[in-house]
Amino acid sequence: MRGEYIKANKFRHFVPSLRWFSEMIKKRRDGDDAALTRLSIVFSGSTDCGRAVNAAIAAAAKHGVRDIDVAVVGNTWTKYVFPSWPFSESDGDNDNTCSSSLDTLCLNNCKLSIPVGFRRFSSLTKLVLVAMHMSANDLQLLLGSCESLKILYLIDMVGVRALQHQNLEELVWLWPPPPLSGNKLKIDAPALRRLEYCSAGEVLPASTRRSLPCLEHVSLQHVVYGYLLPDRHAENLRTVATWFPHVKSLHLRYRVPKLVVRSGTPAIFSKLTVLTLSIETKPSDDLLWMAMFVVAAPYLATLQTNVRYLPFLESRNGVVWDDFNFEHNSLKEVEMYNFKGRDNEIGFARLLLRRAPSMTRIAFRQGRLREAEDQYRCILPPDWPKAKEFSPRGNQLVLSKLLDGVSSGARVVFM
């Protein structure tokens, strides 16, 4: 159908289509070959549509759907409540419910309230909550019903400052509410191995070795708050190293601070072997100061960089770091993404070739590091700052500038 027709008749077709879907699913037999594995619905949150959505969810749940994704768009103050009753009803003569097959649940911009003692999400292994209208108590009740939960995403969850789960292994927590009166964010997840945390108000959550003893892979947005406190720059990185002593893989999303910061070695990461730096800086800034992260990790074996040049940062002064006489004997591989062959990029690569005698490979890729930028692109606002693009230089020109006067046994690769 033509787009104009669909736009003019979307409400006329959405509800009948869901009713048809529900009736079709109800008529299916248990022996049908094509099993229903995923149901994804995006709608306005209106009452009429909500009833049809709930009926479709109930029909899908009864027939063993494994993945449900529901998002309400264009309605900030939605009244739509994701139904828990389809997962509480018994199935026929036995007491087995349809919830036993549900593996993944993704909810965006709606409400969810479950009764005390609810246990029908016991097989759920992945839960994604985006801009949900839930209290901290509602969230804890929900997590208590997810006994098998391994992966949890909390994105823009207002009012949630703490969570507790014994079996959780991966947590992505983006944009929690700012702290009030010293009410720091807390995580109690003794089995947690991966943590990704991004906030506009806190550098990292208030955690201890006791609450996160198994943590090995961490991704953080590292920022400097307080323009009159340049020492905060090194202090925050020392805090990261102190609070996460077992980290083997670290991803730092780092925006160059507005003020001039003179930093020595900011921290010692005694077990860090893989480091990813996603840097946002002004186009005219050099990148040599990024070496301070390498110096801070004496056992680092792999370094990945992904630099975005933002024109509105032009007025910033950046970081000053002049300890270029270091020698790093553990660094083996370097991968530079979003590489355009600019002089500041080549200068940083030359520094690493000179100061890392054990390096075996240095690779350049014009494309972005997918993990760094693309994973959450679908939930970023449309006015998110855009990076400045540069025309890439030819490989031969880059190679001649890179190796001019530099003696290294590292293999150079253009990906």
C-alpha positions in Angstrom: 0.0 0.0 0.0 1.2 3.5 -0.6 2.6 5.5 2.3 -0.1 8.2 2.0 -2.8 5.6 2.4 -1.2 4.0 5.4 -0.7 7.3 7.1 -4.4 8.3 6.6 -5.7 4.9 7.7 -3.2 3.7 10.3 -5.8 3.6 13.1 -8.3 1.8 10.9 -5.8 -0.9 10.1 -3.8 -1.3 13.2 -6.5 -2.7 15.5 -8.1 -5.1 12.9 -4.6 -6.4 12.0 -3.9 -7.2 15.6 -7.3 -8.9 16.0 -6.6 -11.0 12.9 -3.2 -11.9 14.4 -4.8 -12.9 17.7 -7.4 -15.1 16.0 -4.9 -16.7 13.7 -2.6 -17.6 16.7 -5.5 -19.0 18.7 -6.3 -21.4 15.8 -2.8 -22.8 15.7 -2.2 -26.3 16.9 0.6 -27.4 19.1 2.2 -29.5 16.3 2.6 -26.6 13.9 6.1 -26.5 12.4 6.5 -22.7 12.4 6.8 -21.8 16.0 6.1 -18.2 17.1 9.5 -16.9 18.4 9.1 -13.1 18.5 6.4 -10.4 18.8 7.3 -6.8 18.3 4.7 -4.0 18.5 5.2 -0.2 18.3 2.1 1.9 18.8 0.6 5.2 20.2 -0.5 3.9 23.6 -4.2 4.8 23.0 -6.8 2.8 24.9 -8.4 1.3 21.8 -5.0 0.1 20.5 -4.0 -1.0 24.0 -6.8 -3.5 24.2 -5.8 -5.0 20.9 -2.2 -5.1 21.9 -3.0 -6.9 25.1 -5.1 -9.5 23.3 -2.2 -10.1 20.8 0.3 -10.5 23.7 -2.0 -12.9 25.5 -2.4 -15.0 22.3 1.3 -15.0 21.6 2.2 -15.9 25.2 -0.2 -18.8 25.3 1.5 -20.3 22.2 5.1 -20.1 23.6 6.5 -16.8 22.2 10.1 -16.4 23.4 10.7 -12.7 22.7 8.3 -9.8 23.3 9.1 -6.2 22.4 6.6 -3.4 23.1 7.2 0.3 22.6 4.9 3.3 23.0 5.9 6.3 20.8 4.7 9.9 20.5 3.1 9.9 24.0 5.2 11.0 26.9 2.5 10.5 29.5 1.2 7.2 28.4 -1.4 5.3 30.4 -0.7 2.0 28.7 0.2 -0.8 31.2 2.0 -3.9 29.9 -0.2 -6.8 31.1 1.1 -9.3 33.5 -2.1 -11.3 33.6 -1.4 -13.3 30.4 1.6 -14.8 32.2 -0.4 -15.6 35.4 -3.2 -17.7 33.9 -3.1 -21.5 34.0 -3.2 -23.4 30.7 -6.1 -25.7 30.5 -6.3 -28.6 33.0 -2.7 -28.4 34.2 -1.2 -25.6 36.2 1.7 -24.9 33.8 1.6 -21.3 32.5 2.6 -19.9 29.2 5.4 -17.8 30.7 7.8 -20.8 30.9 9.0 -20.1 27.3 9.5 -16.3 27.6 13.2 -15.6 27.3 13.5 -11.8 26.4 11.3 -8.9 27.3 11.8 -5.3 26.0 9.5 -2.5 27.1 9.7 1.1 26.1 7.8 4.1 27.6 4.9 2.3 29.2 3.9 1.2 32.7 4.4 -2.2 34.4 3.1 -3.2 37.8 3.2 -6.8 39.1 1.6 -8.2 42.2 3.7 -9.2 45.2 4.8 -12.9 44.9 4.6 -12.9 41.1 7.0 -15.6 39.8 5.8 -16.0 36.1 8.9 -14.4 34.6 11.2 -17.1 36.1 12.6 -18.2 32.8 13.4 -14.7 31.6 17.1 -14.2 30.8 17.2 -10.7 29.2 15.2 -7.7 30.3 15.3 -4.3 28.6 13.5 -1.3 30.2 13.6 2.1 28.4 11.9 5.2 29.9 9.5 3.1 31.9 7.1 4.7 34.4 8.1 2.5 37.3 9.1 3.1 40.9 12.1 1.6 42.6 9.8 -0.8 44.4 8.1 -1.9 41.2 11.5 -2.6 39.6 12.7 -4.6 42.6 9.5 -6.7 42.5 10.0 -7.3 38.8 13.6 -8.3 39.3 12.6 -10.6 42.1 10.3 -12.5 39.7 13.2 -13.0 37.2 15.1 -15.7 38.9 17.1 -16.7 35.8 17.8 -13.2 34.6 21.4 -12.7 33.2 21.2 -9.5 31.2 19.5 -6.2 32.2 19.3 -2.9 30.4 18.0 0.2 32.3 17.8 3.2 30.0 16.5 6.6 31.2 14.7 5.1 34.2 13.6 8.1 36.3 13.4 7.3 40.1 15.5 4.2 40.1 18.7 4.6 42.0 19.5 1.1 43.3 19.1 -2.5 42.2 19.8 -6.0 43.6 20.0 -9.3 41.9 22.0 -12.4 42.8 22.4 -14.0 39.3 22.8 -11.0 37.0 25.9 -11.2 34.8 25.6 -8.2 32.5 24.2 -4.7 33.3 23.8 -1.7 30.9 22.6 1.4 32.9 22.3 4.6 30.8 21.3 8.0 32.1 20.1 7.3 35.6 18.5 10.3 37.5 20.9 12.7 39.1 21.7 12.1 42.8 19.8 14.1 45.4 21.1 14.8 48.9 23.9 12.3 48.7 21.6 9.5 47.5 24.2 7.7 45.4 23.4 5.0 42.9 24.0 1.5 44.3 24.4 -1.9 42.6 24.4 -5.2 44.5 25.1 -8.0 42.0 27.7 -10.5 43.2 27.7 -12.4 39.9 28.0 -9.4 37.6 30.8 -9.7 35.0 30.0 -6.9 32.6 28.9 -3.3 33.4 28.2 -0.4 31.1 27.4 2.8 32.8 26.7 6.3 31.3 25.5 9.3 33.3 25.4 13.0 33.0 25.7 13.4 36.8 28.0 10.8 38.2 31.3 9.3 36.9 30.4 5.8 38.1 28.1 4.1 40.4 28.9 3.7 44.1 30.0 0.1 44.3 32.4 -1.9 46.4 34.5 -4.9 45.9 32.1 -6.9 48.0 29.0 -6.0 45.9 30.7 -6.6 42.6 33.5 -9.2 43.2 33.4 -10.8 39.7 33.4 -7.7 37.5 35.9 -8.1 34.6 34.5 -5.9 31.8 33.6 -2.3 32.4 32.4 0.5 30.0 32.1 4.0 31.5 31.5 7.6 30.3 34.4 9.4 31.9 33.8 13.2 32.4 35.4 16.0 34.4 33.0 18.0 36.5 33.8 21.3 38.1 35.7 23.6 35.8 37.7 25.0 38.7 38.9 21.6 39.9 41.4 20.2 37.3 42.7 17.6 39.7 39.3 15.9 39.4 40.5 14.6 36.0 43.1 12.3 37.5 41.1 11.6 40.7 38.2 10.1 38.8 40.5 7.7 36.9 42.2 6.6 40.2 38.7 6.0 41.5 37.9 3.7 38.6 41.1 1.7 39.1 40.4 1.5 42.9 36.7 0.5 42.7 37.2 -2.0 39.9 40.5 -3.8 40.7 39.7 -7.0 38.7 38.9 -5.3 35.4 40.5 -6.9 32.4 38.7 -5.0 29.7 37.8 -1.3 30.0 36.0 1.0 27.6 36.1 4.7 28.4 33.9 7.2 26.6 35.8 10.4 27.1 35.0 14.0 26.2 38.0 16.4 26.4 37.4 18.8 29.3 36.8 22.5 28.8 39.7 23.5 31.0 43.4 22.8 30.6 44.3 19.7 32.7 47.9 18.8 33.3 48.0 15.1 34.2 50.6 12.7 35.2 50.0 9.0 35.3 46.3 9.0 36.6 46.0 5.5 37.9 47.4 2.0 37.9 45.2 -0.7 36.3 47.1 -3.8 37.4 45.0 -6.4 35.5 43.9 -4.4 32.5 44.8 -6.1 29.2 42.2 -4.6 26.7 41.5 -0.8 26.6 39.0 0.9 24.3 39.0 4.7 24.1 36.0 6.5 22.5 37.2 10.1 22.4 35.3 13.3 21.6 37.5 16.3 20.9 37.8 19.4 18.8 39.2 19.0 15.3 42.4 21.1 16.0 43.4 19.2 19.2 46.4 16.8 19.2 45.9 13.3 20.5 49.3 12.6 22.2 47.7 13.0 25.7 45.8 9.8 25.1 49.0 7.9 25.8 48.5 8.6 29.5 45.8 5.9 29.5 48.4 3.4 28.1 50.9 4.4 30.7 48.3 3.8 33.4 47.9 0.1 32.4 51.4 -1.6 32.5 50.0 -4.9 31.3 47.9 -3.6 28.5 48.1 -5.8 25.4 45.4 -4.4 23.1 44.4 -0.8 22.5 41.4 0.4 20.4 40.7 4.1 19.7 37.6 5.7 18.1 37.9 9.5 17.8 35.0 11.8 17.0 35.7 15.5 16.1 32.9 17.8 17.3 33.2 21.4 16.0 31.3 22.9 18.9 34.2 21.8 21.2 36.5 24.2 19.3 36.6 26.7 22.2 37.9 24.1 24.6 41.6 23.9 25.7 41.8 20.2 26.3 44.4 18.1 28.2 48.1 18.8 28.5 50.3 15.7 29.1 54.0 15.8 28.4 55.4 12.6 29.8 56.5 11.2 26.4 59.6 9.3 27.7 57.7 6.2 28.8 58.3 2.7 27.5 55.5 0.1 27.4 56.7 -3.5 26.9 53.3 -5.3 27.0 51.4 -3.5 24.2 51.1 -5.9 21.2 48.2 -4.6 19.1 46.7 -1.2 18.3 43.5 -0.6 16.3 42.5 2.9 15.3 38.9 3.3 14.1 37.3 6.3 12.3 40.9 6.9 11.0 41.2 9.6 8.4 45.0 9.9 8.2 45.1 13.3 9.9 48.4 14.6 11.3 47.2 14.3 14.9 46.2 10.7 14.4 49.5 9.8 12.7 51.4 11.6 15.5 49.7 9.5 18.1 50.4 6.3 16.2 54.1 7.3 15.7 54.4 7.8 19.5 53.0 4.3 20.2 55.4 2.7 17.6 58.3 4.4 19.3 57.4 3.7 22.9 56.0 0.1 22.5 58.9 -2.0 21.3 56.9 -5.3 21.5 54.1 -4.1 19.2 53.4 -6.7 16.5 50.4 -5.0 14.7 48.9 -1.6 14.2 45.7 -1.4 12.1 43.7 1.5 10.7 40.0 1.5 9.7 38.1 4.4 8.2 34.8 3.0 9.7 33.6 3.6 13.2 34.0 1.1 16.0 30.5 -0.4 16.0 30.6 -1.2 19.7 31.4 2.4 20.6 28.7 4.3 18.6 26.1 2.1 16.9 24.8 0.0 19.7 22.3 2.5 21.1 21.8 4.7 18.1 18.1 3.7 17.9 17.4 5.4 21.3 19.5 8.6 20.9 17.6 11.9 20.4 17.6 13.3 16.8 19.6 16.4 17.8 22.5 14.3 19.2 25.8 16.1 18.3 27.1 15.0 14.9 30.8 14.5 14.4 32.7 16.3 11.6 33.7 14.2 8.7 37.1 14.4 6.9 38.2 13.0 3.6 40.5 10.1 4.2 44.1 10.3 2.9 45.6 7.7 0.7 47.2 4.7 2.4 50.6 5.3 0.8 50.8 8.9 2.1 49.8 7.7 5.6 52.4 5.0 5.5 55.2 7.3 4.5 54.4 9.8 7.3 53.9 7.0 9.8 57.2 5.3 9.3 59.4 8.3 8.5 62.3 8.1 11.0 60.5 5.4 13.1 62.1 2.0 13.6 59.5 -0.7 14.5 58.8 -4.3 13.7 55.0 -3.9 13.9 53.0 -4.9 10.8 50.9 -2.0 9.4 47.3 -3.0 8.3 44.6 -0.9 6.6 41.3 -2.6 7.3 
